[in-house]
Amino acid sequence: MTYYLAPVRELVVRSPQQVRQLLAALPEPCRTIVLLLVLTGLRIGELLALRWKHVDLSRGVIRVQETVSANGCFGTPKTRSSKRDVPMSAPVIEALLSYQQRCDNYDSGTLLFTSRNRTPLNYTHLLARVLHPMCKRLGLPPATWHSFRHTHGTLLGEVGESLRTAQAILGHSDLDTTLKVYTHPIPESQRRAVEKVAELLDPIGPKLTETEQDRKRLVN
């Protein structure tokens, strides 16, 4: 059987709308994997090495202790800073609780995501067999697992979080890496930015909203 594997020449950060499209269409466990990558910023190897004992649902924390390669070899995280605690948002906790209910015979040492043989998932195969074909079907640019990590870093900047916070969540040892590699402009934000600059230079002043225009007419 031949699987579609589209060439990925540049890293494409996913917009929130594209992420929602993927989450609505992807089958499990790929759907939960993508959701967790986008909402936690974990590396794919860190996520697939997670065991239930590393997930503290009561405290809302994921403890990154291991990583796994595509061929199933376990190792220590990439750097000293990569070994970290990552906070979970409410949607992440909800997704994990729902996923846990669908798992059979799990215990604290069991991996969250495994093959039918209880071995770690091969994320290269999952990318080629599930994620890339789904992107093609939805008319989206081909994705990489790392693009979801970049998406998380970019969205941290969009919501106003500091570089130090992003560095801690992403597990970078170098702040410059966080700044240069994990912050990308989002087209919608760029448009809002240039509109704001245009308003500052507009001699007529900032445009009134429809509500403000209606209020002004009533006063006059």
N, CA, C and O of each residue as an XYZ file, in Angstrom:
880
protein
N       0.844     -1.188      0.000
C       0.000      0.000      0.000
C       0.883      1.242      0.000
O       1.868      1.307      0.735
N       0.534      2.218     -0.815
C       1.298      3.457     -0.903
C       0.585      4.554     -0.133
O      -0.619      4.752     -0.296
N       1.323      5.266      0.703
C       0.746      6.336      1.492
C       1.189      7.677      0.951
O       2.308      7.834      0.463
N       0.295      8.635      1.044
C       0.602      9.990      0.583
C       1.504     10.682      1.595
O       1.153     10.787      2.770
N       2.648     11.148      1.154
C       3.559     11.894      2.016
C       3.990     13.133      1.250
O       4.904     13.079      0.427
N       3.333     14.235      1.522
C       3.604     15.464      0.782
C       4.913     16.081      1.234
O       5.248     16.023      2.417
N       5.658     16.671      0.309
C       6.890     17.350      0.699
C       6.593     18.584      1.535
O       5.666     19.336      1.235
N       7.373     18.789      2.576
C       7.195     19.951      3.437
C       8.476     20.773      3.358
O       9.480     20.427      3.980
N       8.439     21.857      2.597
C       9.650     22.636      2.357
C       9.864     23.727      3.403
O      10.995     24.138      3.661
N       8.774     24.188      3.999
C       8.918     25.202      5.022
C       7.909     24.951      6.119
O       6.857     24.352      5.897
N       8.249     25.421      7.308
C       7.375     25.204      8.439
C       6.202     26.169      8.358
O       6.390     27.379      8.231
N       4.983     25.623      8.433
C       3.781     26.443      8.345
C       3.076     26.422      9.692
O       2.658     25.371     10.177
N       2.951     27.597     10.283
C       2.225     27.696     11.541
C       0.734     27.615     11.254
O       0.233     28.282     10.349
N       0.031     26.801     12.021
C      -1.397     26.626     11.804
C      -2.181     27.781     12.424
O      -1.892     28.216     13.539
N      -3.157     28.259     11.701
C      -4.060     29.258     12.274
C      -5.063     28.529     13.165
O      -5.267     27.327     12.997
N      -5.697     29.237     14.116
C      -6.718     28.581     14.951
C      -7.807     27.923     14.124
O      -8.286     26.848     14.487
N      -8.210     28.541     13.022
C      -9.247     27.960     12.169
C      -8.777     26.647     11.547
O      -9.547     25.689     11.475
N      -7.515     26.591     11.095
C      -6.989     25.361     10.509
C      -6.905     24.251     11.548
O      -7.184     23.089     11.252
N      -6.518     24.619     12.767
C      -6.456     23.624     13.839
C      -7.844     23.057     14.104
O      -8.002     21.847     14.263
N      -8.850     23.926     14.151
C     -10.217     23.458     14.380
C     -10.676     22.529     13.261
O     -11.357     21.535     13.516
N     -10.303     22.853     12.015
C     -10.651     21.977     10.887
C     -10.051     20.594     11.062
O     -10.728     19.585     10.867
N      -8.783     20.553     11.427
C      -8.113     19.263     11.611
C      -8.731     18.467     12.754
O      -8.973     17.268     12.621
N      -8.984     19.129     13.870
C      -9.528     18.431     15.029
C     -10.915     17.866     14.744
O     -11.289     16.829     15.291
N     -11.671     18.540     13.897
C     -13.008     18.066     13.563
C     -12.979     16.861     12.627
O     -13.954     16.114     12.546
N     -11.867     16.669     11.920
C     -11.808     15.625     10.893
C     -10.913     14.439     11.255
O     -11.139     13.333     10.766
N      -9.913     14.645     12.093
C      -8.941     13.585     12.369
C      -9.533     12.462     13.218
O     -10.335     12.721     14.115
N      -9.138     11.209     12.939
C      -9.546     10.089     13.790
C      -8.636     10.009     15.013
O      -7.566     10.617     15.052
N      -9.081      9.254     15.999
C      -8.237      9.001     17.168
C      -7.214      7.920     16.836
O      -7.500      7.048     16.017
N      -6.012      7.951     17.457
C      -5.589      8.903     18.487
C      -4.960     10.175     17.920
O      -4.509     11.034     18.677
N      -4.930     10.300     16.583
C      -4.254     11.441     15.976
C      -4.897     12.765     16.407
O      -4.206     13.766     16.591
N      -6.217     12.759     16.564
C      -6.905     13.982     16.971
C      -6.410     14.464     18.332
O      -6.077     15.638     18.496
N      -6.362     13.558     19.303
C      -5.915     13.945     20.649
C      -4.449     14.347     20.641
O      -4.053     15.260     21.365
N      -3.648     13.682     19.838
C      -2.225     14.021     19.743
C      -2.051     15.448     19.234
O      -1.278     16.219     19.803
N      -2.763     15.804     18.167
C      -2.661     17.154     17.611
C      -3.155     18.185     18.627
O      -2.532     19.231     18.809
N      -4.264     17.888     19.281
C      -4.804     18.804     20.288
C      -3.779     19.069     21.395
O      -3.574     20.214     21.796
N      -3.144     18.013     21.881
C      -2.167     18.168     22.958
C      -0.923     18.921     22.494
O      -0.380     19.736     23.239
N      -0.474     18.659     21.283
C       0.703     19.369     20.771
C       0.435     20.867     20.661
O       1.278     21.685     21.028
N      -0.748     21.218     20.153
C      -1.077     22.636     19.974
C      -1.266     23.338     21.319
O      -0.877     24.496     21.470
N      -1.856     22.653     22.293
C      -2.202     23.298     23.554
C      -1.146     23.158     24.646
O      -1.276     23.770     25.707
N      -0.094     22.359     24.404
C       0.975     22.234     25.403
C       2.342     22.643     24.880
O       3.212     23.018     25.666
N       2.553     22.579     23.558
C       3.857     22.898     22.997
C       4.880     21.793     23.150
O       6.067     22.025     22.920
N       4.457     20.593     23.533
C       5.396     19.475     23.674
C       5.972     19.076     22.321
O       5.327     19.251     21.287
N       7.187     18.541     22.337
C       7.741     17.899     21.152
C       7.018     16.569     20.957
O       6.549     15.975     21.928
N       6.922     16.099     19.719
C       6.199     14.862     19.454
C       6.826     13.686     20.205
O       6.110     12.816     20.701
N       8.151     13.656     20.292
C       8.811     12.572     21.018
C       8.530     12.612     22.506
O       8.452     11.569     23.155
N       8.376     13.815     23.052
C       8.035     13.964     24.470
C       6.610     13.496     24.731
O       6.333     12.836     25.733
N       5.708     13.848     23.815
C       4.305     13.475     24.001
C       4.114     11.966     23.922
O       3.412     11.380     24.747
N       4.741     11.336     22.927
C       4.554      9.891     22.757
C       5.308      9.066     23.787
O       5.103      7.855     23.881
N       6.179      9.706     24.560
C       6.870      9.007     25.649
C       6.141      9.167     26.979
O       6.562      8.601     27.988
N       5.053      9.933     26.987
C       4.323     10.167     28.237
C       3.668      8.887     28.746
O       3.048      8.139     27.991
N       3.824      8.660     30.041
C       3.122      7.581     30.723
C       2.086      8.223     31.648
O       2.207      9.392     32.012
N       1.075      7.449     32.021
C       0.014      8.019     32.838
C       0.539      8.549     34.174
O      -0.054      9.461     34.751
N       1.639      7.989     34.667
C       2.208      8.495     35.921
C       2.811      9.883     35.754
O       3.049     10.581     36.740
N       3.061     10.286     34.503
C       3.600     11.617     34.244
C       2.502     12.674     34.101
O       2.791     13.865     33.987
N       1.241     12.229     34.107
C       0.110     13.137     33.913
C      -0.645     13.278     35.226
O      -1.320     12.347     35.664
N      -0.532     14.442     35.850
C      -1.214     14.708     37.117
C      -2.472     15.508     36.820
O      -2.444     16.737     36.761
N      -3.570     14.795     36.634
C      -4.822     15.443     36.268
C      -5.387     16.282     37.404
O      -6.077     17.269     37.150
N      -5.112     15.913     38.646
C      -5.635     16.676     39.783
C      -4.941     18.030     39.914
O      -5.578     19.029     40.247
N      -3.629     18.060     39.648
C      -2.878     19.323     39.714
C      -2.831     20.032     38.373
O      -2.457     21.203     38.302
N      -3.206     19.338     37.315
C      -3.177     19.942     35.995
C      -1.778     20.164     35.474
O      -1.472     21.232     34.944
N      -0.907     19.143     35.621
C       0.493     19.276     35.221
C       0.949     18.027     34.479
O       0.629     16.906     34.873
N       1.698     18.233     33.401
C       2.378     17.149     32.691
C       3.858     17.227     33.025
O       4.476     18.279     32.864
N       4.431     16.124     33.487
C       5.859     16.083     33.815
C       6.610     15.442     32.655
O       6.440     14.254     32.384
N       7.423     16.211     31.985
C       8.213     15.703     30.852
C       9.479     15.077     31.401
O      10.359     15.776     31.903
N       9.571     13.760     31.305
C      10.695     13.016     31.857
C      11.451     12.198     30.818
O      12.626     11.883     31.005
N      10.781     11.855     29.727
C      11.366     10.989     28.701
C      11.059     11.530     27.312
O      10.232     12.426     27.141
N      11.731     10.973     26.343
C      11.396     11.210     24.941
C      11.583      9.892     24.194
O      12.306      9.011     24.659
N      10.937      9.756     23.043
C      11.043      8.527     22.274
C      11.235      8.880     20.808
O      10.642      9.834     20.304
N      12.068      8.102     20.133
C      12.326      8.326     18.711
C      11.267      7.618     17.874
O      10.444      6.871     18.404
N      11.293      7.858     16.558
C      10.316      7.230     15.664
C      10.431      5.710     15.659
O       9.446      5.013     15.418
N      11.634      5.191     15.925
C      11.814      3.734     15.925
C      11.601      3.110     17.300
O      11.879      1.926     17.493
N      11.105      3.905     18.268
C      10.729      3.350     19.560
C      11.795      3.330     20.620
O      11.608      2.690     21.655
N      12.914      4.007     20.407
C      13.988      4.057     21.406
C      13.748      5.204     22.380
O      13.572      6.352     21.972
N      13.743      4.879     23.677
C      13.528      5.895     24.707
C      14.843      6.539     25.117
O      15.904      5.917     25.060
N      14.752      7.792     25.530
C      15.928      8.509     25.994
C      15.534      9.662     26.882
O      14.355      9.861     27.174
N      16.521     10.421     27.312
C      16.261     11.588     28.146
C      15.862     12.757     27.251
O      16.203     12.765     26.068
N      15.146     13.746     27.791
C      14.770     14.910     26.999
C      15.976     15.606     26.375
O      17.116     15.386     26.784
N      15.708     16.441     25.389
C      16.731     17.049     24.541
C      17.788     17.820     25.331
O      18.982     17.664     25.074
N      17.371     18.642     26.278
C      18.299     19.428     27.103
C      17.850     19.365     28.556
O      16.800     18.800     28.863
N      18.645     19.945     29.447
C      18.268     19.989     30.858
C      16.961     20.760     31.037
O      16.131     20.398     31.871
N      16.781     21.820     30.252
C      15.554     22.621     30.351
C      14.347     21.879     29.805
O      13.208     22.214     30.131
N      14.589     20.872     28.974
C      13.480     20.116     28.387
C      12.789     19.234     29.419
O      11.628     18.864     29.244
N      13.499     18.897     30.494
C      12.903     18.114     31.569
C      12.156     19.089     32.469
O      12.767     19.796     33.271
N      10.837     19.127     32.335
C      10.078     20.222     32.930
C       8.649     19.801     33.257
O       8.189     18.733     32.854
N       7.964     20.661     33.991
C       6.540     20.504     34.241
C       5.786     21.489     33.355
O       6.084     22.684     33.349
N       4.815     20.984     32.611
C       4.032     21.819     31.703
C       2.596     21.881     32.220
O       1.958     20.841     32.385
N       2.079     23.083     32.477
C       0.693     23.183     32.955
C      -0.302     22.801     31.878
O      -0.071     23.029     30.690
N      -1.419     22.215     32.309
C      -2.479     21.824     31.384
C      -3.655     22.775     31.507
O      -4.073     23.113     32.615
N      -4.185     23.205     30.384
C      -5.400     24.009     30.384
C      -6.602     23.088     30.574
O      -6.478     21.867     30.480
N      -7.759     23.677     30.842
C      -8.975     22.881     31.050
C      -9.308     21.992     29.848
O      -9.689     20.839     30.049
N      -9.178     22.484     28.589
C      -9.464     21.592     27.452
C      -8.516     20.396     27.365
O      -8.917     19.319     26.924
N      -7.264     20.579     27.783
C      -6.307     19.469     27.768
C      -6.707     18.416     28.796
O      -6.696     17.220     28.505
N      -7.061     18.865     30.001
C      -7.489     17.933     31.051
C      -8.740     17.180     30.606
O      -8.843     15.968     30.790
N      -9.675     17.900     30.028
C     -10.913     17.277     29.549
C     -10.628     16.253     28.459
O     -11.214     15.170     28.450
N      -9.723     16.597     27.534
C      -9.378     15.677     26.451
C      -8.705     14.413     26.988
O      -8.985     13.311     26.516
N      -7.826     14.571     27.966
C      -7.121     13.421     28.533
C      -8.059     12.529     29.348
O      -7.944     11.303     29.313
N      -8.983     13.146     30.078
C      -9.957     12.343     30.828
C     -10.826     11.532     29.868
O     -11.108     10.359     30.111
N     -11.243     12.165     28.784
C     -12.058     11.473     27.787
C     -11.266     10.357     27.120
O     -11.789      9.265     26.899
N     -10.003     10.632     26.800
C      -9.152      9.635     26.156
C      -8.869      8.478     27.112
O      -8.837      7.319     26.698
N      -8.664      8.794     28.389
C      -8.382      7.772     29.388
C      -9.532      6.779     29.508
O      -9.311      5.583     29.698
N     -10.752      7.276     29.397
C     -11.921      6.405     29.501
C     -11.998      5.399     28.354
O     -12.602      4.335     28.485
N     -11.374      5.754     27.226
C     -11.401      4.860     26.068
C     -10.237      3.871     26.060
O     -10.195      2.969     25.223
N      -9.293      4.035     26.988
C      -8.116      3.151     27.031
C      -8.438      1.872     27.786
O      -9.215      1.885     28.741
N      -7.843      0.776     27.357
C      -8.058     -0.518     27.998
C      -6.868     -0.873     28.882
O      -5.715     -0.776     28.462
N      -7.164     -1.282     30.101
C      -6.148     -1.844     31.003
C      -4.899     -0.969     31.132
O      -3.782     -1.445     30.928
N      -5.082      0.271     31.460
C      -3.917      1.138     31.642
C      -3.543      1.180     33.126
O      -4.396      1.015     33.998
N      -2.262      1.402     33.393
C      -1.806      1.649     34.763
C      -0.812      2.796     34.723
O      -0.599      3.391     33.666
N      -0.203      3.115     35.852
C       0.643      4.307     35.939
C       1.837      4.249     34.991
O       2.299      5.287     34.517
N       2.344      3.041     34.710
C       3.514      2.922     33.857
C       3.206      2.773     32.380
O       4.122      2.697     31.561
N       1.924      2.729     32.025
C       1.518      2.546     30.634
C       1.650      3.838     29.848
O       1.345      4.920     30.350
N       2.107      3.715     28.616
C       2.171      4.874     27.734
C       0.756      5.338     27.383
O      -0.163      4.525     27.286
N       0.589      6.639     27.195
C      -0.708      7.167     26.793
C      -1.083      6.676     25.398
O      -2.219      6.274     25.147
N      -0.105      6.718     24.499
C      -0.368      6.392     23.094
C       0.504      5.211     22.676
O       1.732      5.287     22.707
N      -0.150      4.121     22.286
C       0.596      2.929     21.887
C      -0.024      2.303     20.646
O      -1.162      2.594     20.277
N       0.757      1.435     20.016
C       0.244      0.634     18.915
C      -0.579     -0.519     19.486
O      -0.714     -0.650     20.702
N      -1.123     -1.345     18.608
C      -1.888     -2.502     19.072
C      -1.021     -3.460     19.860
O      -1.521     -4.217     20.692
N       0.285     -3.430     19.600
C       1.219     -4.310     20.306
C       1.771     -3.667     21.573
O       2.717     -4.175     22.174
N       1.169     -2.536     21.978
C       1.582     -1.815     23.190
C       2.975     -1.217     23.072
O       3.620     -0.938     24.083
N       3.443     -1.019     21.842
C       4.721     -0.352     21.628
C       4.449      1.125     21.315
O       3.328      1.483     20.953
N       5.468      1.984     21.452
C       5.250      3.407     21.157
C       4.813      3.605     19.715
O       5.265      2.892     18.818
N       3.938      4.567     19.495
C       3.509      4.886     18.136
C       4.682      5.401     17.315
O       5.518      6.150     17.819
N       4.741      5.004     16.072
C       5.750      5.522     15.157
C       5.179      6.797     14.532
O       4.291      6.746     13.681
N       5.706      7.937     14.975
C       5.096      9.194     14.526
C       5.380      9.508     13.062
O       4.657     10.298     12.455
N       6.410      8.910     12.487
C       6.648      9.088     11.053
C       5.559      8.403     10.236
O       5.060      8.964      9.260
N       5.194      7.190     10.638
C       4.123      6.470      9.962
C       2.789      7.183     10.148
O       2.002      7.287      9.207
N       2.533      7.674     11.359
C       1.279      8.364     11.648
C       1.161      9.636     10.813
O       0.073      9.993     10.360
N       2.272     10.305     10.620
C       2.283     11.514      9.800
C       1.917     11.184      8.352
O       1.102     11.865      7.731
N       2.545     10.115      7.826
C       2.340      9.753      6.418
C       0.975      9.123      6.159
O       0.382      9.339      5.103
N       0.480      8.350      7.112
C      -0.746      7.582      6.879
C      -2.021      8.334      7.269
O      -3.099      8.056      6.743
N      -1.886      9.291      8.197
C      -3.091      9.949      8.709
C      -3.057     11.459      8.517
O      -3.945     12.026      7.879
N      -2.034     12.113      9.069
C      -2.047     13.577      9.102
C      -1.916     14.208      7.725
O      -2.703     15.084      7.368
N      -0.926     13.772      6.944
C      -0.745     14.358      5.614
C      -1.940     14.105      4.692
O      -2.389     15.039      4.027
N      -2.471     12.887      4.627
C      -3.658     12.679      3.781
C      -4.847     13.542      4.209
O      -5.613     14.014      3.369
N      -4.996     13.744      5.529
C      -6.109     14.571      5.991
C      -5.908     16.031      5.598
O      -6.863     16.706      5.213
N      -4.681     16.518      5.691
C      -4.397     17.889      5.258
C      -4.724     18.050      3.779
O      -5.305     19.058      3.375
N      -4.354     17.065      2.975
C      -4.638     17.122      1.546
C      -6.139     17.131      1.293
O      -6.631     17.896      0.464
N      -6.859     16.283      2.008
C      -8.311     16.202      1.836
C      -9.003     17.512      2.213
O      -9.985     17.898      1.579
N      -8.501     18.191      3.235
C      -9.103     19.441      3.689
C      -8.597     20.655      2.926
O      -9.074     21.769      3.142
N      -7.628     20.443      2.030
C      -7.069     21.559      1.279
C      -6.156     22.435      2.095
O      -6.021     23.626      1.814
N      -5.518     21.855      3.117
C      -4.615     22.597      3.986
C      -3.164     22.315      3.606
O      -2.875     21.264      3.035
N      -2.245     23.235      3.913
C      -0.830     22.960      3.675
C      -0.399     21.732      4.476
O      -0.891     21.528      5.586
N       0.503     20.913      3.945
C       0.959     19.738      4.686
C       1.592     20.134      6.010
O       2.315     21.127      6.095
N       1.314     19.353      7.030
C       1.782     19.669      8.380
C       2.954     18.792      8.782
O       3.161     17.715      8.224
N       3.710     19.262      9.746
C       4.685     18.435     10.455
C       4.282     18.469     11.925
O       3.562     19.367     12.360
N       4.749     17.489     12.678
C       4.457     17.509     14.116
C       5.047     18.769     14.757
O       4.463     19.352     15.670
N       6.206     19.169     14.260
C       6.878     20.318     14.851
C       6.117     21.611     14.576
O       6.245     22.578     15.328
N       5.320     21.635     13.498
C       4.566     22.856     13.200
C       3.549     23.163     14.293
O       3.213     24.327     14.511
N       3.054     22.137     14.983
C       2.094     22.377     16.063
C       2.790     22.967     17.292
O       2.201     23.754     18.033
N       4.034     22.582     17.494
C       4.818     23.168     18.586
C       5.092     24.648     18.278
O       4.993     25.498     19.163
N       5.434     24.946     17.031
C       5.629     26.334     16.619
C       4.325     27.122     16.757
O       4.335     28.288     17.150
N       3.218     26.481     16.433
C       1.919     27.133     16.564
C       1.665     27.526     18.015
O       1.196     28.630     18.292
N       1.975     26.621     18.938
C       1.780     26.922     20.358
C       2.635     28.118     20.774
O       2.153     29.027     21.449
N       3.902     28.112     20.369
C       4.788     29.221     20.719
C       4.294     30.542     20.165
O       4.359     31.569     20.841
N       3.798     30.519     18.925
C       3.282     31.730     18.295
C       2.033     32.227     19.007
O       1.882     33.430     19.225
N       1.140     31.319     19.371
C      -0.087     31.716     20.058
C       0.199     32.242     21.455
O      -0.541     33.092     21.951
N       1.248     31.759     22.098
C       1.651     32.330     23.387
C       1.976     33.808     23.232
O       1.613     34.628     24.075
N       2.671     34.137     22.138
C       2.973     35.534     21.872
C       1.725     36.326     21.551
O       1.605     37.485     21.948
N       0.779     35.705     20.822
C      -0.458     36.380     20.437
C      -1.295     36.775     21.651
O      -1.947     37.819     21.644
N      -1.276     35.946     22.690
C      -2.078     36.253     23.877
C      -1.311     37.092     24.885
O      -1.798     37.359     25.984
N      -0.096     37.508     24.502
C       0.644     38.462     25.325
C       1.557     37.866     26.381
O       2.006     38.581     27.276
N       1.843     36.569     26.296
C       2.737     35.971     27.286
C       4.184     36.375     27.006
O       4.572     36.615     25.863
N       4.960     36.443     28.066
C       6.350     36.870     27.936
C       7.199     35.766     27.314
O       6.815     34.596     27.301
N       8.362     36.166     26.799
C       9.297     35.188     26.240
C       9.775     34.216     27.309
O       9.987     33.037     27.025
N       9.946     34.696     28.529
C      10.399     33.827     29.617
C       9.377     32.728     29.892
O       9.736     31.575     30.133
N       8.106     33.099     29.854
C       7.049     32.102     30.060
C       7.061     31.076     28.926
O       6.978     29.871     29.163
N       7.166     31.575     27.689
C       7.215     30.670     26.536
C       8.435     29.763     26.611
O       8.349     28.576     26.295
N       9.571     30.314     27.029
C      10.796     29.525     27.146
C      10.611     28.378     28.131
O      11.042     27.255     27.868
N       9.970     28.658     29.267
C       9.765     27.631     30.289
C       8.814     26.546     29.796
O       9.054     25.359     30.017
N       7.739     26.950     29.130
C       6.760     25.975     28.646
C       7.349     25.105     27.551
O       7.143     23.891     27.539
N       8.083     25.722     26.631
C       8.648     24.980     25.499
C       9.910     24.210     25.860
O      10.332     23.324     25.118
N      10.511     24.542     26.995
C      11.695     23.811     27.435
C      12.964     24.171     26.695
O      13.811     23.311     26.454
N      13.106     25.458     26.325
C      14.319     25.917     25.654
C      15.377     26.320     26.675
O      15.069     26.936     27.695
N      16.608     25.970     26.393
C      17.703     26.406     27.253
C      18.163     27.800     26.877
O      18.785     28.489     27.687
N      17.863     28.225     25.655
C      18.309     29.513     25.139
C      17.097     30.373     24.793
O      16.261     29.973     23.983
N      16.999     31.557     25.406
C      15.884     32.457     25.146
C      15.863     32.917     23.695
O      14.796     33.187     23.142
N      17.037     33.008     23.078
C      17.124     33.446     21.687
C      16.404     32.466     20.760
O      15.840     32.872     19.744
N      16.424     31.186     21.106
C      15.709     30.178     20.317
C      14.212     30.438     20.359
O      13.526     30.357     19.340
N      13.717     30.751     21.544
C      12.295     31.063     21.681
C      11.914     32.256     20.837
O      10.872     32.254     20.183
N      12.758     33.279     20.849
C      12.462     34.516     20.134
C      12.505     34.325     18.619
O      11.602     34.772     17.912
N      13.546     33.666     18.120
C      13.771     33.593     16.673
C      13.031     32.457     15.985
O      12.619     32.584     14.832
N      12.865     31.355     16.688
C      12.329     30.161     16.033
C      10.856     29.937     16.318
O      10.137     29.426     15.460
N      10.394     30.305     17.496
C       9.045     29.934     17.902
C       8.072     31.099     17.956
O       7.014     30.985     18.574
N       8.402     32.201     17.331
C       7.442     33.303     17.207
C       7.301     33.650     15.736
O       8.258     34.087     15.096
N       6.118     33.455     15.212
C       5.829     33.699     13.805
C       4.626     34.632     13.702
O       3.706     34.544     14.515
N       4.621     35.521     12.715
C       3.466     36.397     12.555
C       2.253     35.641     12.033
O       2.381     34.762     11.180
N       1.082     35.983     12.544
C      -0.175     35.438     12.058
C      -0.804     36.474     11.149
O      -0.919     37.634     11.545
N      -1.221     36.099      9.934
C      -1.747     37.076      8.972
C      -2.834     37.981      9.530
O      -2.822     39.186      9.276
N      -3.785     37.417     10.295
C      -4.867     38.231     10.840
C      -4.320     39.288     11.793
O      -4.814     40.416     11.828
N      -3.298     38.920     12.568
C      -2.703     39.874     13.502
C      -1.942     40.960     12.759
O      -1.958     42.126     13.154
N      -1.276     40.566     11.676
C      -0.566     41.557     10.876
C      -1.542     42.581     10.294
O      -1.252     43.777     10.261
N      -2.699     42.102      9.835
C      -3.694     43.014      9.267
C      -4.203     43.979     10.334
O      -4.331     45.177     10.081
N      -4.494     43.457     11.531
C      -4.948     44.337     12.613
C      -3.896     45.382     12.944
O      -4.212     46.539     13.220
N      -2.629     44.952     12.912
C      -1.540     45.867     13.250
C      -1.440     47.025     12.264
O      -1.317     48.181     12.669
N      -1.494     46.711     10.952
C      -1.352     47.787      9.965
C      -2.577     48.695      9.967
O      -2.458     49.888      9.689
N      -3.750     48.150     10.277
C      -4.947     48.980     10.376
C      -4.829     49.965     11.534
O      -5.255     51.115     11.427
N      -4.247     49.504     12.644
C      -4.062     50.387     13.801
C      -3.086     51.511     13.471
O      -3.295     52.659     13.864
N      -2.016     51.175     12.744
C      -1.049     52.203     12.341
C      -1.709     53.206     11.404
O      -1.484     54.410     11.524
N      -2.522     52.717     10.476
C      -3.208     53.598      9.537
C      -4.138     54.560     10.262
O      -4.254     55.725      9.881
N      -4.806     54.069     11.315
C      -5.700     54.918     12.089
C      -4.942     56.051     12.776
O      -5.442     57.171     12.878
N      -3.729     55.750     13.248
C      -2.931     56.774     13.914
C      -2.555     57.896     12.958
O      -2.442     59.050     13.372
N      -2.361     57.569     11.680
C      -1.935     58.554     10.702
C      -3.096     59.169      9.935
O      -2.893     60.086      9.139
N      -4.318     58.675     10.164
C      -5.478     59.176      9.444
C      -5.869     60.545      9.998
O      -6.183     60.654     11.183
N      -5.859     61.593      9.169
C      -6.200     62.931      9.665
C      -7.636     63.042     10.144
O      -7.952     63.921     10.945
N      -8.515     62.162      9.666
C      -9.914     62.193     10.093
C     -10.063     61.546     11.468
O     -11.054     61.767     12.163
N      -9.075     60.751     11.849
C      -9.142     60.059     13.135
C      -9.618     58.636     12.973
O      -9.987     58.230     11.871
N      -9.617     57.853     14.074
C     -10.040     56.449     14.002
C     -11.488     56.329     13.574
O     -12.332     57.168     13.889
N     -11.749     55.227     12.826
C     -13.095     54.996     12.321
C     -14.029     54.619     13.472
O     -13.639     53.906     14.396
N     -15.269     55.109     13.399
C     -16.265     54.770     14.401
C     -16.888     53.427     14.073
O     -17.079     53.088     12.906
N     -17.202     52.669     15.107
C     -17.937     51.423     14.899
C     -19.387     51.766     14.584
O     -19.815     52.903     14.783
N     -20.151     50.778     14.090
C     -21.553     51.018     13.772
C     -22.327     51.464     15.000
O     -23.199     52.327     14.907
N     -22.014     50.881     16.153
C     -22.705     51.252     17.389
C     -22.415     52.698     17.750
O     -23.314     53.437     18.153
N     -21.156     53.104     17.606
C     -20.780     54.475     17.919
C     -21.417     55.457     16.953
O     -21.804     56.559     17.340
N     -21.526     55.050     15.681
C     -22.163     55.901     14.676
C     -23.639     56.084     14.996
O     -24.162     57.193     14.889
N     -24.323     54.998     15.392
C     -25.733     55.091     15.746
C     -25.931     56.001     16.949
O     -26.862     56.807     16.972
N     -25.053     55.878     17.956
C     -25.156     56.706     19.155
C     -24.971     58.182     18.814
O     -25.650     59.047     19.367
N     -24.035     58.461     17.886
C     -23.763     59.844     17.503
C     -24.969     60.441     16.787
O     -25.296     61.608     17.002
N     -25.648     59.642     15.922
C     -26.816     60.124     15.219
C     -27.951     60.444     16.182
O     -28.674     61.423     15.998
N     -28.106     59.606     17.218
C     -29.156     59.828     18.203
C     -28.925     61.113     18.999
O     -29.862     61.850     19.307
N     -27.660     61.361     19.321
C     -27.318     62.563     20.090
C     -27.586     63.798     19.253
O     -28.108     64.789     19.765
N     -27.235     63.759     17.957
C     -27.424     64.901     17.079
C     -28.896     65.076     16.718
O     -29.245     65.996     15.979
